[in-house]
Amino acid sequence: MTEAAKQSPAFRGFPERFVSFHWHRDTFELPDRAVRTASSKGCRNQAFVYEDHVVGLQFHLEIDGAGIGRMPKHGKDDLVQGPYMQKPEEIAGRTGLVSASKTILYTLLDAMDRRCSETERRLYHPTRGAFTGPSETRKQGESEWRQARHA
């Protein structure tokens, strides 16, 4: 993770270094005004944040054991040899990474949920009292939407 990641609400809870699943050569250039938040020897642009509310990832935190099992069959065209490419047998042997990847994924999703809730509160409930949390805000918003719709 880069220094910018430590300042980003989305990436603040990430470990400084971790191993993730990465098996293809696809990559991207950063959009204008995006800030790189992760890189590796094999891929300069592993993650970025754009204007503090859009996140892009090159690596795969979403993979699970079933996905690892399907990869050699359904993703064989992406599983190419290269100095930083994980081979199918290496991926299959790293199922222990699934739990760590899920923890990091949920850290990211929780951070994004908090950010959305804070933005929602600021935009739609600026005069309300203490923030009650994402699910309560959603309930309030849905209730107000229904009332406005039937008014």
C-alpha positions in Angstrom: 0.0 0.0 0.0 1.2 3.5 -0.7 1.4 6.5 1.7 -1.8 7.8 -0.1 -3.6 4.7 1.0 -3.0 5.5 4.6 -4.7 8.8 4.1 -7.7 7.4 2.2 -10.8 6.4 4.3 -11.3 3.5 1.9 -7.9 1.9 2.4 -7.0 3.1 5.9 -7.7 -0.3 7.5 -5.7 -2.3 4.9 -2.5 -4.1 5.9 0.6 -2.4 4.6 1.6 -5.5 2.7 -0.5 -8.6 1.7 -0.7 -11.3 -0.9 -3.7 -11.4 -3.1 -4.9 -13.4 -6.0 -3.6 -12.1 -9.3 -3.4 -14.3 -12.4 -3.8 -12.3 -15.6 -1.8 -9.6 -17.4 -4.6 -7.1 -17.7 -3.8 -3.7 -16.4 -5.0 -0.1 -16.6 -3.7 3.5 -16.6 -4.9 5.7 -13.7 -7.8 8.0 -14.6 -6.9 11.8 -14.4 -6.9 12.9 -10.8 -6.9 9.4 -9.4 -4.4 8.5 -6.7 -2.5 5.2 -6.7 -3.0 3.4 -3.4 -1.3 0.0 -4.1 1.3 -1.3 -6.5 3.5 -4.4 -6.8 6.6 -5.4 -8.8 4.4 -7.1 -11.3 1.8 -4.3 -11.7 2.3 -0.6 -11.0 -1.4 0.2 -10.7 -2.9 -2.4 -8.3 -5.4 0.0 -6.7 -6.5 3.6 -6.8 -9.0 6.0 -5.3 -10.7 8.7 -7.3 -12.0 11.9 -5.6 -12.2 10.0 -2.3 -15.3 8.0 -3.3 -14.4 5.7 -6.2 -12.1 2.7 -5.8 -10.5 0.6 -8.4 -8.7 -2.7 -7.8 -6.5 -4.8 -10.1 -6.1 -7.7 -7.6 -8.9 -10.1 -6.6 -10.2 -10.0 -3.1 -13.5 -11.6 -4.0 -12.2 -15.1 -4.9 -13.4 -18.0 -2.8 -12.6 -21.7 -2.7 -15.1 -22.6 -5.4 -13.7 -19.9 -7.7 -10.2 -21.2 -7.2 -11.5 -24.7 -8.2 -13.2 -23.3 -11.3 -10.3 -21.1 -12.5 -8.2 -23.7 -14.3 -11.2 -24.8 -16.4 -12.9 -21.5 -17.0 -10.0 -19.0 -16.9 -7.3 -21.0 -18.6 -6.8 -18.4 -21.3 -5.9 -15.9 -18.5 -3.6 -18.3 -16.7 -0.4 -17.5 -18.7 3.2 -17.9 -17.7 5.1 -14.8 -16.5 7.5 -13.7 -13.8 4.7 -12.4 -11.5 1.8 -14.6 -12.7 0.4 -17.2 -10.3 0.3 -20.6 -11.8 -2.9 -22.7 -11.5 -1.3 -25.1 -9.0 0.0 -22.1 -6.9 -3.5 -20.6 -6.8 -5.0 -24.0 -5.9 -2.5 -24.4 -3.1 -3.2 -20.9 -1.6 -6.7 -21.5 -0.4 -5.6 -20.1 3.0 -5.5 -16.7 1.4 -9.2 -16.8 0.9 -9.9 -15.9 4.5 -7.4 -13.0 4.5 -8.7 -11.7 1.2 -12.3 -11.7 2.6 -11.2 -9.8 5.7 -9.5 -7.2 3.5 -12.6 -7.1 1.2 -15.0 -6.5 4.1 -12.7 -3.8 5.5 -13.0 -2.0 2.2 -16.7 -2.5 1.9 -17.3 -1.4 5.5 -15.2 1.8 4.8 -17.2 2.5 1.7 -20.5 2.0 3.5 -19.4 4.4 6.2 -18.4 6.9 3.5 -21.7 6.6 1.8 -23.6 6.9 5.1 -21.6 10.0 6.0 -22.2 11.6 2.6 -25.9 10.7 2.8 -26.2 12.3 6.2 -24.4 15.4 5.1 -26.5 15.8 1.9 -29.9 14.7 3.0 -30.0 15.1 6.8 -27.9 18.1 7.6 -30.0 19.3 10.6 -30.5 15.9 12.3 -28.9 15.1 15.5 -26.3 12.3 16.2 -25.6 9.9 13.4 -27.3 6.6 14.1 -25.4 4.4 11.6 -25.8 3.1 8.0 -28.8 0.9 8.5 -30.8 3.4 10.4 -30.0 6.1 7.9 -31.2 3.8 5.1 -34.5 3.2 7.0 -35.0 6.9 7.5 -34.3 7.6 3.9 -36.6 4.9 2.7 -39.4 6.2 5.0 -39.0 9.8 3.8 -38.9 8.6 0.2 -42.2 6.6 0.6 -43.8 9.6 2.3 -42.8 12.0 -0.4 -43.9 9.6 -3.1 -47.4 9.2 -1.6 -47.9 12.9 -0.7 
